[in-house]
Amino acid sequence: MTTKFHLGWFMNFIPPEWDTDDASPDVRMWPNGRFYVDMARAMERACFDLIMIEDTVMVADAYGGTMEGALKHSAFAPKHDPVPLAVQVACSTSNLGVVSTMSTSFYPPYLLARLCSTVDSIAQGRFGWNIVSSAEDRAAQNFGLEGLPEHDERYNVAEEYFDVVNQLWDSWEADAVVMDRKTHTFADFNKVHTIDFDGKYFKSRGPLNTVPSPQHRPAFLQAGASPKGRQFAAGAADAIVAVGTGLEGMKEYRDDIRARAAAAGRNPDDVKLLFVVSPTIAATEAEARAEVDRLLDHPSYVEKSLVSISSNTEIDFKQFDLDEPLPADLTTNGERGSLEYFMRGDGTPGPKTLRQLVLHRAKRGLELVGTPDQVAEKMGEAMEHVGGDGFLIAKPGWDLSRKYIESICDGLVPALQRRGLTRTAYTTTTLRETLREF
C-alpha cells in the first residue's frame, strides 16, 4: 500500500548561497525577496504543502563570545523579518501555504493575533504561524529584558499565550459580518465580544478589530523536541517540525506525539509530523556523493555549523577541540531539543568528537543521497516504516541556490509523484485543509 506524504520547505530569509560557484547572479539583491518568490513558485509547481520561514531576532555571539562568526559566515545574521516575505510569497502564489515564525516571548498577543488574522486574509486562508518561545538571551536583551525565563517556564508562558490569541480570534463569531444594506449594519455587535483575559502572564480586553480570516485562525506549526515541547506541540500544532536519528528514532517520535495528542483529546491524524531532511540529488549516485563531499570540504562548513549550533543552544562550541570527545554532560537553557539531537550523532554508542557530530549533522537524521529515483524510493520506504506524515526540505549547510531548488522541485518531486507518494494537484483551499487532506 502506498503511503502518500506531505512536503514542505524549511528556510530562512537570509542571503542564499553566495560563497560557491552555484551563487545566483542576483545574490546581492536577496533582501528584495524575489529569490524566495521564485523558489515558492517552483515549489507550487511541485505541489508542496507549504514554505516555512524560520526566524531569530538577534546577531549571535555565543560562538567564541563574539559576533564575528555569525557575520563572517552569514549564519543567523543577517536575517530579515519573515512576515513581509510571507505576504509577498502569498500574493505571488495561489495554492502554496506560507508559514511565518513569530515568538511568544516578544510579540504582544494582541499584535500577533491581529497580524495573523490580517495575513491569513491576504493569503486567502493559506497562512500559518510557526510557534516558538525563542531560546536566546541575546534576543531577550533586544527587547529590554535581562534574559529569557527557564526552558520549561517558557512553555508555561507559551501555553497561556496560545490561549489568549485563540480567544482573540474567537472574539468575532464567524457570522458577525452581515453587511446589511437595509439596516445599514456592517457587523452585528452582539456577535463581537470582549475576552477580558486576566492570566498569570497576560492580560487583554479584546476584541480584535479585524474581521475573521478564511481559516479564522492560522494553521499552527511547532517544533517540540523536549518533553515539555512535545506536550505543547501535541496539544496545539497542525504540523510539527520534527527531527529524528534514523528510522527508529523517527517512529518513536511520531508514536509519542500521537499518543500525547490522543491523551489531549485530539484526533492524532490532525497532527502531521514533518521530518527535516536534506536530500542531495544528482544524475548519478557518485555525482550526488561528490556534491556532499564538496559541501563538507568547504573551508567554512565546520565553523559555520558550529556558529549555528552555538546560537541555537547558547553553548560556546569554540572552547572544545574538534578532534577530542565532546563532554557528555552539556546542558542548556537554550534549545534543549537541538542539543540532544546534535549530541546523538549517528545514534551509535560511545563518545563522539565535535568534528564527527558536525559532519553527521549534515545528514539531518536520514541520509538521502543519490539519483531522484533512489532518493524517492528511500523516502517512501521511510514513511512506510515510520507511518507518516511527511518531510520538510532544508538545504544542507542552510544555504540555498537555484540549482538546489531545481534538483528538488524538478528532479526529486516528479520521481515521488510517479510513485504516488506526493500530490500532483491541489484539491483544497486553506493550508489547514491541505495538511489534513491525507
C-alpha positions as CSV (number, residue, x, y, z in Angstrom):
1,M,0.0,0.0,0.0
2,T,1.4,3.4,-1.0
3,T,1.8,5.9,1.9
4,K,1.2,9.3,0.5
5,F,3.0,12.0,2.4
6,H,3.3,15.8,2.7
7,L,6.1,18.1,1.6
8,G,7.2,21.4,3.0
9,W,10.4,23.5,2.9
10,F,12.2,24.9,5.9
11,M,14.1,28.1,5.1
12,N,15.3,31.4,6.4
13,F,15.1,34.9,5.0
14,I,18.8,35.2,4.8
15,P,21.4,35.5,1.9
16,P,21.1,32.5,-0.3
17,E,24.3,30.7,-1.4
18,W,26.9,33.4,-2.1
19,D,30.2,31.7,-1.4
20,T,30.3,29.0,-4.0
21,D,30.2,28.7,-7.8
22,D,26.4,28.0,-7.6
23,A,25.6,31.5,-6.3
24,S,22.9,33.3,-8.3
25,P,24.0,36.3,-10.4
26,D,21.5,38.4,-8.4
27,V,22.5,37.2,-5.0
28,R,23.2,40.7,-3.7
29,M,19.6,41.6,-4.3
30,W,18.3,38.9,-1.9
31,P,16.7,41.5,0.5
32,N,14.0,42.3,-2.1
33,G,12.6,38.7,-1.6
34,R,12.4,37.9,-5.3
35,F,14.8,34.9,-5.0
36,Y,12.4,33.4,-2.5
37,V,9.3,34.2,-4.5
38,D,10.9,32.3,-7.5
39,M,11.6,29.5,-5.1
40,A,8.0,29.4,-3.9
41,R,6.7,29.4,-7.4
42,A,8.9,26.3,-8.2
43,M,7.5,24.7,-5.0
44,E,3.9,25.4,-6.0
45,R,4.6,23.8,-9.4
46,A,5.8,20.7,-7.5
47,C,2.6,20.8,-5.3
48,F,4.4,21.4,-1.9
49,D,2.1,21.9,1.1
50,L,4.0,24.9,2.5
51,I,7.1,27.0,2.8
52,M,8.1,27.8,6.4
53,I,10.2,30.8,7.1
54,E,12.2,30.5,10.3
55,D,13.3,33.4,12.4
56,T,15.5,34.7,15.2
57,V,15.8,38.3,16.3
58,M,19.5,38.8,17.3
59,V,23.0,38.7,16.0
60,A,24.5,35.6,17.6
61,D,27.7,35.8,19.6
62,A,27.7,32.5,21.5
63,Y,30.5,31.1,19.4
64,G,33.7,32.4,20.8
65,G,31.9,35.2,22.6
66,T,31.9,37.4,19.5
67,M,29.6,38.3,16.6
68,E,32.5,37.6,14.1
69,G,31.5,34.0,13.2
70,A,27.8,34.9,12.6
71,L,28.6,37.9,10.4
72,K,31.6,36.4,8.6
73,H,29.6,33.3,7.6
74,S,26.1,34.9,7.3
75,A,25.0,32.3,9.9
76,F,21.8,33.5,11.5
77,A,22.6,37.1,10.5
78,P,21.6,39.0,8.6
79,K,18.1,37.6,8.8
80,H,15.1,39.7,7.7
81,D,11.6,39.7,9.1
82,P,9.6,36.7,7.8
83,V,6.1,38.3,7.8
84,P,6.5,40.8,4.9
85,L,8.2,38.0,2.8
86,A,5.2,35.7,3.6
87,V,2.8,38.3,2.3
88,Q,4.9,38.7,-0.9
89,V,5.0,35.0,-1.4
90,A,1.3,34.6,-0.8
91,C,0.5,37.3,-3.3
92,S,2.7,35.6,-5.9
93,T,1.2,32.1,-5.5
94,S,-2.3,30.6,-5.5
95,N,-2.2,27.3,-3.6
96,L,1.1,27.1,-1.5
97,G,0.8,27.5,2.2
98,V,3.1,30.2,3.8
99,V,4.2,29.9,7.4
100,S,6.0,32.6,9.4
101,T,7.9,32.2,12.7
102,M,6.9,34.5,15.5
103,S,7.9,34.3,19.1
104,T,5.6,34.1,22.1
105,S,8.4,35.8,24.1
106,F,8.4,39.1,22.2
107,Y,5.2,39.7,20.3
108,P,2.4,41.1,22.4
109,P,-0.5,38.6,22.0
110,Y,-3.0,41.2,20.6
111,L,-0.4,42.3,18.0
112,L,0.3,38.7,16.9
113,A,-3.4,37.7,16.7
114,R,-4.2,40.8,14.6
115,L,-1.2,40.3,12.3
116,C,-2.0,36.6,11.7
117,S,-5.6,37.4,11.0
118,T,-4.6,40.1,8.5
119,V,-2.1,38.0,6.7
120,D,-4.4,35.0,6.6
121,S,-7.0,37.2,4.8
122,I,-4.4,38.4,2.4
123,A,-3.2,34.9,1.8
124,Q,-6.8,33.7,1.3
125,G,-6.5,31.1,4.0
126,R,-3.0,29.8,3.3
127,F,-1.2,31.4,6.3
128,G,0.4,29.6,9.2
129,W,2.2,30.5,12.4
130,N,5.3,28.6,13.5
131,I,5.1,29.0,17.2
132,V,8.4,29.5,19.0
133,S,9.2,30.7,22.5
134,S,12.8,31.7,21.5
135,A,15.9,30.4,23.1
136,E,18.5,33.2,23.1
137,D,19.2,35.6,25.9
138,R,20.7,38.0,23.3
139,A,17.3,38.1,21.7
140,A,15.6,38.9,25.0
141,Q,18.1,41.8,25.6
142,N,17.0,43.4,22.3
143,F,13.5,43.8,23.9
144,G,14.7,45.3,27.2
145,L,14.9,42.0,29.2
146,E,17.9,40.7,31.0
147,G,17.4,37.2,29.6
148,L,14.8,34.5,28.9
149,P,12.9,32.5,31.6
150,E,13.9,29.0,32.3
151,H,13.3,26.5,29.5
152,D,10.1,24.8,30.8
153,E,8.8,28.1,32.1
154,R,8.9,29.5,28.6
155,Y,6.5,26.8,27.6
156,N,4.2,27.7,30.5
157,V,4.2,31.2,29.1
158,A,3.6,29.9,25.6
159,E,0.6,27.8,26.7
160,E,-1.1,30.9,28.2
161,Y,-0.2,33.0,25.2
162,F,-1.8,30.4,22.9
163,D,-4.9,30.5,25.0
164,V,-5.1,34.4,24.7
165,V,-4.6,34.6,21.0
166,N,-7.2,31.8,20.3
167,Q,-9.7,33.7,22.4
168,L,-8.9,36.8,20.5
169,W,-9.5,35.0,17.2
170,D,-12.8,33.8,18.6
171,S,-13.9,37.3,19.7
172,W,-15.7,37.7,16.4
173,E,-18.3,35.0,15.7
174,A,-18.0,33.5,12.2
175,D,-21.2,35.2,11.0
176,A,-20.6,38.6,12.8
177,V,-20.2,40.5,9.5
178,V,-23.6,40.9,8.0
179,M,-23.2,44.0,5.6
180,D,-27.0,44.5,5.7
181,R,-27.9,47.5,3.5
182,K,-31.5,47.6,4.8
183,T,-30.3,48.3,8.3
184,H,-27.0,49.9,7.3
185,T,-25.2,47.5,9.5
186,F,-21.7,46.2,8.7
187,A,-21.3,43.9,11.7
188,D,-23.7,42.7,14.4
189,F,-22.3,44.0,17.7
190,N,-24.0,41.1,19.5
191,K,-21.6,38.8,17.8
192,V,-18.3,40.6,18.7
193,H,-17.2,40.1,22.2
194,T,-14.5,41.2,24.7
195,I,-12.5,38.4,26.1
196,D,-11.5,40.1,29.4
197,F,-8.5,37.7,29.7
198,D,-6.6,38.1,33.0
199,G,-4.0,35.4,33.4
200,K,-0.7,34.8,35.2
201,Y,1.4,36.3,32.3
202,F,-1.0,38.2,30.0
203,K,-4.0,40.5,30.2
204,S,-6.1,41.5,27.2
205,R,-9.6,43.0,26.9
206,G,-10.3,42.3,23.3
207,P,-12.0,42.0,20.9
208,L,-9.8,42.0,17.8
209,N,-10.6,44.9,15.4
210,T,-10.0,42.6,12.4
211,V,-12.7,40.5,10.7
212,P,-12.4,36.7,10.9
213,S,-9.9,35.4,8.3
214,P,-10.7,32.5,6.0
215,Q,-9.2,30.0,8.4
216,H,-10.4,32.0,11.4
217,R,-7.0,31.3,12.9
218,P,-3.8,30.4,11.1
219,A,-2.5,26.9,10.7
220,F,-0.1,26.1,13.6
221,L,3.4,24.7,13.3
222,Q,5.6,24.0,16.2
223,A,9.0,22.2,16.9
224,G,8.6,20.3,20.1
225,A,11.6,18.1,20.9
226,S,11.9,18.3,24.7
227,P,9.2,16.6,26.9
228,K,7.6,19.9,27.6
229,G,7.8,20.9,23.9
230,R,6.3,17.6,22.8
231,Q,3.4,18.1,25.1
232,F,2.7,21.6,23.9
233,A,3.0,20.6,20.2
234,A,0.8,17.6,20.6
235,G,-2.0,19.8,22.0
236,A,-1.7,22.8,19.7
237,A,0.0,22.0,16.4
238,D,-1.4,21.2,13.0
239,A,2.1,20.1,11.9
240,I,5.3,19.6,13.8
241,V,8.8,20.4,12.7
242,A,10.5,17.1,13.7
243,V,13.9,15.6,13.7
244,G,14.9,12.0,14.2
245,T,18.1,9.9,14.1
246,G,17.3,7.0,11.9
247,L,14.0,5.3,11.2
248,E,13.5,4.0,14.7
249,G,14.0,7.5,16.2
250,M,11.6,9.0,13.8
251,K,9.0,6.3,14.5
252,E,9.4,6.7,18.3
253,Y,8.9,10.4,18.0
254,R,5.8,10.1,15.9
255,D,4.3,7.4,18.1
256,D,4.9,9.5,21.2
257,I,3.3,12.7,19.7
258,R,0.3,10.7,18.5
259,A,-0.2,9.2,22.0
260,R,0.1,12.7,23.6
261,A,-2.4,14.2,21.1
262,A,-4.9,11.4,21.8
263,A,-4.5,12.0,25.6
264,A,-5.1,15.7,25.0
265,G,-8.5,14.8,23.3
266,R,-7.3,15.5,19.8
267,N,-7.5,13.2,16.7
268,P,-3.9,12.2,16.2
269,D,-4.4,12.3,12.4
270,D,-4.8,16.0,12.7
271,V,-1.2,16.4,13.8
272,K,1.3,15.9,11.0
273,L,4.9,15.1,11.7
274,L,7.2,16.7,9.1
275,F,10.7,15.4,9.4
276,V,13.6,17.7,8.4
277,V,15.8,16.2,5.7
278,S,18.4,17.4,3.3
279,P,18.4,15.4,0.1
280,T,21.3,15.7,-2.3
281,I,20.2,14.9,-5.8
282,A,22.3,14.3,-9.0
283,A,22.2,12.3,-12.2
284,T,24.2,9.5,-10.6
285,E,24.8,8.4,-7.0
286,A,28.5,9.1,-7.5
287,E,27.8,12.7,-8.5
288,A,25.5,13.2,-5.6
289,R,28.1,11.9,-3.1
290,A,30.7,14.1,-4.7
291,E,28.3,17.0,-4.1
292,V,28.1,16.2,-0.4
293,D,31.9,15.9,-0.2
294,R,32.2,19.4,-1.8
295,L,29.8,20.8,0.9
296,L,31.7,19.2,3.8
297,D,35.1,20.2,2.4
298,H,34.1,23.8,2.0
299,P,36.5,25.9,4.1
300,S,33.7,27.5,6.1
301,Y,31.5,24.4,6.6
302,V,32.6,23.3,10.1
303,E,32.9,26.7,11.6
304,K,29.6,27.9,10.1
305,S,27.9,24.8,11.5
306,L,29.4,25.4,14.9
307,V,28.2,29.0,14.9
308,S,24.7,27.8,14.2
309,I,24.6,25.1,16.8
310,S,26.2,27.5,19.3
311,S,23.5,30.1,18.5
312,N,20.7,27.5,19.0
313,T,22.0,26.1,22.3
314,E,23.8,29.1,23.7
315,I,26.9,26.9,24.2
316,D,30.2,28.1,23.1
317,F,31.5,25.2,21.0
318,K,34.6,27.1,20.1
319,Q,36.0,26.1,23.5
320,F,36.2,22.4,22.6
321,D,38.9,20.6,20.5
322,L,37.4,19.5,17.2
323,D,39.0,16.1,17.4
324,E,38.5,15.3,21.1
325,P,35.4,13.6,22.5
326,L,32.8,16.2,23.4
327,P,31.7,16.2,27.1
328,A,28.5,14.1,27.5
329,D,27.1,16.3,30.3
330,L,26.4,19.5,28.4
331,T,23.2,21.3,29.5
332,T,21.5,24.4,28.2
333,N,18.7,26.8,28.8
334,G,18.6,27.3,25.0
335,E,17.1,24.8,22.6
336,R,17.4,21.5,24.5
337,G,15.9,19.5,21.6
338,S,18.6,20.9,19.3
339,L,21.4,20.0,21.7
340,E,20.0,16.5,22.3
341,Y,19.7,15.9,18.6
342,F,23.2,17.2,17.9
343,M,24.8,15.1,20.7
344,R,23.1,11.9,19.5
345,G,25.1,12.0,16.3
346,D,24.5,8.9,14.3
347,G,22.9,7.1,17.3
348,T,25.8,4.6,17.8
349,P,27.1,4.2,21.3
350,G,30.3,5.7,22.6
351,P,31.7,9.3,22.7
352,K,31.9,11.3,19.5
353,T,34.3,14.1,18.6
354,L,33.0,17.5,17.8
355,R,34.0,17.1,14.2
356,Q,32.1,13.8,13.9
357,L,29.0,15.4,15.3
358,V,29.2,18.4,12.9
359,L,29.7,16.1,9.9
360,H,26.8,13.9,10.9
361,R,24.5,16.9,11.4
362,A,24.7,17.5,7.6
363,K,22.6,14.3,7.1
364,R,19.7,15.7,9.2
365,G,18.5,12.4,10.6
366,L,18.1,10.4,7.4
367,E,20.8,10.2,4.7
368,L,19.2,10.9,1.3
369,V,21.9,11.0,-1.4
370,G,21.6,9.7,-4.9
371,T,19.5,10.0,-8.1
372,P,15.9,11.2,-7.9
373,D,14.6,7.6,-8.1
374,Q,17.0,6.3,-5.5
375,V,16.1,9.1,-3.0
376,A,12.3,8.9,-3.8
377,E,12.4,5.2,-3.1
378,K,14.2,5.7,0.2
379,M,11.8,8.4,1.3
380,G,8.8,6.2,0.5
381,E,10.3,3.3,2.5
382,A,11.0,5.6,5.4
383,M,7.4,6.8,5.6
384,E,6.1,3.3,5.3
385,H,8.2,2.3,8.3
386,V,7.5,5.4,10.4
387,G,3.8,5.6,9.5
388,G,3.9,9.2,8.0
389,D,3.4,12.1,7.7
390,G,6.0,13.8,5.5
391,F,9.2,15.8,5.2
392,L,10.5,19.4,5.4
393,I,13.3,20.0,3.0
394,A,16.3,22.0,4.3
395,K,19.3,22.6,2.1
396,P,22.5,21.0,3.5
397,G,24.5,23.8,5.1
398,W,21.5,26.1,5.2
399,D,22.5,27.9,2.0
400,L,20.1,27.8,-1.0
401,S,20.9,28.0,-4.7
402,R,18.6,27.9,-7.7
403,K,20.4,24.7,-8.7
404,Y,19.4,23.0,-5.5
405,I,15.8,24.2,-5.7
406,E,15.6,22.8,-9.3
407,S,17.1,19.5,-8.2
408,I,14.3,19.1,-5.7
409,C,11.3,20.6,-7.5
410,D,12.1,19.3,-11.0
411,G,14.1,16.2,-10.1
412,L,13.1,14.6,-6.8
413,V,9.4,15.6,-6.7
414,P,8.5,14.1,-10.1
415,A,10.1,10.8,-9.0
416,L,8.0,10.9,-5.9
417,Q,4.8,11.7,-7.9
418,R,5.4,8.9,-10.3
419,R,5.4,6.5,-7.3
420,G,2.1,8.1,-6.0
421,L,3.9,9.3,-2.9
422,T,3.1,13.0,-3.1
423,R,0.3,15.0,-4.6
424,T,0.1,16.1,-8.2
425,A,-2.6,18.7,-7.7
426,Y,-4.1,20.9,-5.0
427,T,-7.6,19.9,-4.1
428,T,-8.3,22.1,-1.0
429,T,-8.5,25.8,-0.3
430,T,-6.8,26.5,3.1
431,L,-3.5,25.4,4.5
432,R,-5.1,23.5,7.4
433,E,-7.3,21.6,4.9
434,T,-4.2,20.8,2.7
435,L,-2.4,19.4,5.8
436,R,-5.4,17.2,6.6
437,E,-6.2,16.0,3.1
438,F,-4.4,12.7,3.8
